[in-house]
Amino acid sequence: MKRGAGATALMLLSLAIVSGVRGEPPPASQRAKSARVQFALTFDRKLHPDPFTGRVIVYLDTDLKSEPRLGYSWTTRRPVFGHDVTNWKPGEPITIQPATGYPHDLADLPPGRYVAQAVMHTNPDVPHSGDAPGNLYSKPVEFELADTDAAEPTTVALKIRRRVKKEEKSLDTPTMKSIKYRSPLLSTFHGRDIFLRAVVELPKEYAEQAERRFPAVYVIPGFGGDHLQTAVLAGMMLRNPKTPFVRVSLDATCPLGHHTFADSANNGPYGTALVEELIPWLEKEYRLISEASARLLTGHSSGGWSTLWLQISYPDTFGGTWSTSPDPVTFADFTGVNLYDPNTNFYTDAEGEPRPIMRQNGRVILLLRDFVRMEDAIGPGGQMHSFEAVFSPRGPNGRPRPLFDRQTGAIDAETVQAWRKKYDIVEKLRREWPTLGPKLKGKITVIMGEEDNFYLAGAAHRLKDALAELGSDARVIIEPGKDHGSIMMTKPFQAIMSEMCEKFLAAHPQASENDDHP
């Protein structure tokens, strides 16, 4: 579930502490009052000559030396406001008072000195954010919000005249190759070119043994990570193999968040594109062994869910998964929320207490209502949006059908049934076990921390119990006292690469002879 600037930062993010937790929205009487500030926006024709339809995000900060659009994370409580515009023409001034805001409405912005910055989300290929490549933005502008009501709201002029540098980052060395593969399946689905990206890391034996073919481990990052960050992290974690592997670090980023390599009504056929397009191309291009026993999977967080999903959805394609801290593997425990209970509210428990979404050392540091409100202010591509984009049907407005009412927390039963029917991993295993059981023998390892920061252990326990009832030999290892990040320091996590080697060599004993005789 992670979110951050890099793979290491993603792990550290789950350890951040915020000063306070507030989950209840302001009373209706407060929300109805007028805001004391408004934003007058224009954008430069030279940067965007056509009318713009989309999301404008206004970031605020009390650190007057900051650039508010940068460094925003889940545990940041700096004010942010979103406003959708239609057919906004270059050079045309518009004045807005955004209705969608976090951690409170614009009308409830406390008095004080602020710096404001506007962002136009113009990049259609990535989630909404303040630093997405190609996005347009204004310089930071200071303003003061007085402690008393004025006849007219303070107007802050934000002129959008800058562009985030758009560059195709890569990791290209003699042993690392950045891949950008156009997917015919995804391009047809979206009606424009869609690319799958990866970093392929070759072992030293690849150049030394020109006729040799190699096994591959496919590594999928968590939410907010990409193939470049994952390649660096995988190089640190999957070290010293007993036999050489090609490491393929995949990018799961899409406009609506993390596509999890699951075929969906909103993101398109990402799972099929991986299995039927990218992997066959990689196997031809990089001398990879085209057998299930030589295709292994690992991933963390959303990547953990992705790899487990791929293994059970394509059991004849992959030879095993080591899935760590996966996102909810059953919606009977969706970060602590039982979506199948008709009396459940997404925001509050049975006693009316606000539900948490993030904790650290036993202390709640983020509530579900706040989390959702923040993501809604920034726009599509957040973690909750990502879940809905993968699991939900497409709604009549062309967008993923919401799981719950954003104001009340009331859960939509019809949407839940759609999630349950197709994407609940525990129920899929129970339903299809007569067919899947023999194909998954020896292929599933799940590693989870009992104190997971995002309350994912409950679903893992349900998975463990279900697999035991089915007579599976799958391993679901739940480590006491470990959380979303510290699970990486445990013996089961650090044994992943050696276990992969053992599994591959058991199916390909001749490979060890190649290791002895280069």
Buried (B, 14 or more C-beta within 10 A) or exposed (E): BBBBBBBBBBBBBBBBEBEEBEBEBBEEEEEEEEBBBBBBBBBBEEBBEEEBEBBBBBBBBEEEEBBBBBBBBBBBBBBBBBBBBEEBBBEEEBEBBBBBBBBBBBBBBEEEEBBBBBBBBBBEBBBBBBBBBBBBBBEBBEBEBEEEEEEEBBEBBBBBBBBBEEEEEBBEEEBBBBBEBEBEBBBEBBEEEBEBBBBBBBBEBBEEBEEBBBBBBBBBBBBBBBBBBBBBBBBEBBEEBBBBBBBBBBBBBBBBBBBBBBBBBBBBBBBBBBBBBBBEBBBEEBBBBEBBBBBBBBBBBBBBBBBBBBBBBBBEBBBBBBBBBBBBBBBBBBBBBBBBEEEBBBBBEEEEEBBBBBBBEEEBBBBBBBBBBBBBBBBBBBBBBBBBBBBBBEBEEEBBBBBBEBEEBEBBEEBBEBBBEBBBBBBBBBEBBEEBBEBBEEBBBBBBBBBBBBBBBBBBBBBBEBBEEBEBEBBBBBBEEBBBBBBBEBEBBEBBBBBBBEBBBEBBEEBBEBBEEE
